[in-house]
């Protein structure tokens, strides 16, 4: 059954510790006119999995209503302001046919104020990067514990982006490389980039011209433009500065 709202109901007795709180946490189906409260939507086609996750989050004091859905289609009829965040649990096969990317784009457009978080067993940095590039605000490994899920939801609600620590270094490196390439692309023309690749080897203009099949005078113009853009006065300074730029993302 989809679109069922759950919330944690205290039983009125004092709670001594978290373990006791978890045992006493109960779930119920909300009335047709529930009182206004922020909600988390969990989309997962596996009934037992999403029920277990709902119980765990509520028992650990999430503080949000939880509304469970079996698919993205089930959430389409809800108002865009209904949810504070959306957690999508993905089967690995969904990455193979690229359907998850389309669904993330759909959710981001449909619920622009609700950050989308993805949880999946597959944690290759290319998959993570693809999901983030299409608007998701977090990526959780399939074996993430409840505390990690809570952290990801909290960070997304605060406007941040959550990536598990074991994947963070790779993601930062890739994003740094892409930012650098974008910045460099705005600075140099494609032909100047070709000249730079050979220039970094310490080659003279004639060697650059031979390697790139260009006229020596053309290479001379390109080198002069490169020096000007780098704000240096000679080739040695240019090579040093270019190598330093490459080292930034090494």
C-alpha positions in Angstrom: 0.0 0.0 0.0 1.4 3.4 -0.9 0.9 6.9 0.4 0.5 5.8 4.0 1.7 8.3 6.6 3.5 7.2 9.8 4.5 9.1 12.9 6.1 8.4 16.2 3.5 8.4 19.0 4.8 8.8 22.6 3.0 6.7 25.2 3.1 9.3 27.9 5.5 7.4 30.2 9.0 8.7 31.0 11.7 7.3 28.7 15.0 6.4 30.3 17.2 5.9 27.3 17.2 5.5 23.5 16.9 1.8 23.6 13.7 2.0 25.7 12.4 4.8 23.4 13.0 2.5 20.4 11.0 -0.3 22.0 8.1 2.0 22.9 8.0 3.8 19.5 4.7 3.0 17.7 3.4 3.7 14.3 -0.1 4.4 13.2 -2.0 5.4 10.0 -2.7 9.2 10.1 -6.2 10.5 9.8 -7.5 11.9 6.6 -6.9 15.4 7.9 -3.6 15.1 9.7 -2.2 18.2 11.5 0.4 20.1 9.5 3.9 18.7 10.0 7.0 18.3 7.8 7.2 15.0 6.1 9.8 12.6 4.6 8.8 10.6 1.6 10.4 7.2 1.2 10.2 5.6 -2.2 11.1 1.9 -2.2 9.5 -0.9 -4.2 10.5 -3.4 -1.4 7.7 -3.2 1.2 9.7 -4.8 4.1 12.7 -2.6 3.4 10.8 0.7 3.5 8.8 -0.4 6.6 12.0 -1.3 8.4 13.6 2.0 7.5 10.5 4.0 8.6 10.5 2.3 12.0 14.2 2.8 12.4 14.1 6.5 11.6 11.1 7.2 13.8 12.5 5.2 16.7 15.7 7.3 16.6 13.8 10.6 16.8 13.6 11.8 13.2 10.9 14.2 14.0 9.1 14.0 10.6 6.0 12.3 9.4 7.1 9.5 7.0 5.0 8.7 3.9 5.9 5.5 2.1 5.6 4.9 -1.6 6.3 1.9 -3.8 7.3 4.0 -6.9 7.9 7.5 -8.2 4.5 7.2 -10.0 2.7 6.9 -6.6 4.0 10.3 -5.4 3.0 12.3 -8.5 -0.5 13.3 -7.3 0.9 14.9 -4.1 1.3 18.6 -3.7 4.8 20.0 -4.2 4.8 21.5 -0.7 3.8 18.2 0.9 7.3 17.0 1.6 10.5 18.3 3.2 12.7 15.6 1.8 12.5 12.6 -0.4 14.6 9.4 0.1 14.7 7.1 -3.0 16.0 3.5 -2.4 17.2 2.2 -5.7 17.8 -1.3 -7.0 21.2 -1.7 -8.7 19.6 -2.7 -12.0 18.1 0.8 -12.3 21.5 2.2 -13.0 21.9 -0.1 -16.0 19.0 1.2 -18.0 19.4 4.8 -16.7 15.8 5.0 -15.5 16.8 6.2 -12.1 18.4 9.3 -13.6 15.1 10.2 -15.3 13.2 9.7 -12.1 15.6 11.9 -10.1 15.2 14.7 -12.7 11.4 14.2 -12.5 11.4 14.4 -8.7 13.7 17.5 -8.6 11.4 19.3 -11.0 8.2 18.1 -9.3 9.3 18.9 -5.8 11.9 21.7 -6.1 11.9 22.5 -2.4 12.3 18.9 -1.2 15.9 17.7 -1.5 16.2 14.2 -3.0 18.5 11.6 -1.4 19.4 8.4 -3.1 20.3 5.1 -1.4 21.7 2.2 -3.5 24.0 -0.8 -3.0 26.2 0.2 -5.9 28.6 3.0 -4.9 30.9 3.6 -7.8 31.9 7.2 -7.9 30.6 7.6 -11.5 27.2 6.5 -10.4 27.3 8.8 -7.4 28.4 11.7 -9.5 25.7 11.1 -12.1 23.0 11.1 -9.4 24.4 14.3 -7.9 24.7 16.0 -11.3 21.0 15.4 -11.9 19.9 17.2 -8.8 20.1 14.7 -5.9 21.3 16.2 -2.6 22.8 13.0 -1.2 23.9 9.5 -1.9 23.8 6.7 0.7 25.4 3.2 0.4 22.9 0.4 0.7 24.5 -0.8 4.0 24.2 2.7 5.6 22.9 2.5 9.2 20.0 4.5 10.6 22.3 7.1 12.1 23.9 7.7 8.7 20.5 8.1 7.1 19.6 10.6 9.8 22.7 12.6 9.0 22.1 12.6 5.3 18.5 13.8 5.8 19.6 16.5 8.2 22.3 17.7 5.9 20.0 17.8 2.9 17.4 19.8 4.9 20.1 22.3 5.9 21.0 22.9 2.2 24.1 20.6 2.1 25.0 17.6 0.0 25.7 14.3 1.7 28.2 11.7 0.4 29.6 8.8 2.4 33.1 9.4 3.7 34.6 6.5 1.7 33.4 8.1 -1.5 34.1 11.7 -0.7 37.7 11.9 -1.8 37.0 10.5 -5.2 34.1 12.8 -5.7 36.0 15.9 -4.6 38.9 15.0 -7.0 36.5 14.5 -10.0 34.6 17.7 -9.2 37.9 19.6 -8.7 39.2 18.3 -12.1 36.0 19.3 -13.9 36.0 22.8 -12.3 39.6 23.2 -13.3 38.9 22.0 -16.9 36.0 24.4 -17.1 38.1 27.3 -15.9 41.0 26.4 -18.2 38.6 25.9 -21.1 37.4 29.5 -20.6 41.0 30.7 -20.6 42.5 28.9 -23.6 41.2 28.0 -27.1 41.3 24.3 -28.1 44.3 24.9 -30.3 46.1 26.7 -27.5 45.4 23.6 -25.3 47.1 21.5 -27.9 50.2 23.8 -27.9 50.2 23.8 -24.1 50.4 20.0 -24.0 53.6 20.0 -26.1 55.0 23.2 -24.5 54.9 21.5 -21.1 57.5 19.0 -22.4 59.9 21.9 -22.9 59.8 21.7 -26.7 60.8 24.6 -28.9 58.4 26.3 -31.4 59.7 24.2 -34.3 59.2 21.0 -32.4 55.7 22.1 -31.4 55.0 23.0 -35.1 56.2 19.6 -36.3 54.2 17.7 -33.6 50.9 19.5 -34.3 51.5 20.0 -38.0 51.3 23.7 -37.8 53.3 26.5 -39.3 56.1 27.9 -37.0 54.7 31.4 -37.2 51.3 30.1 -36.1 52.9 28.4 -33.1 54.7 31.6 -32.3 51.4 33.5 -32.2 49.8 30.8 -30.0 52.7 30.8 -27.5 52.6 34.6 -27.3 48.9 34.5 -26.6 49.4 31.8 -23.9 52.1 33.9 -22.2 49.8 36.9 -22.2 46.9 35.0 -20.7 49.1 33.5 -18.0 50.6 37.0 -17.3 54.1 35.7 -17.6 57.1 37.0 -19.6 58.8 33.8 -20.8 58.3 30.2 -21.6 59.9 28.9 -18.4 57.5 30.9 -16.3 54.6 29.7 -18.4 55.6 26.0 -18.0 55.9 26.4 -14.3 52.5 28.1 -13.9 50.8 25.6 -16.2 52.3 22.6 -14.3 51.1 24.2 -11.0 47.6 24.4 -12.5 47.7 20.7 -13.3 49.1 19.8 -9.9 46.0 21.4 -8.3 43.9 18.4 -9.3 46.5 15.7 -9.3 
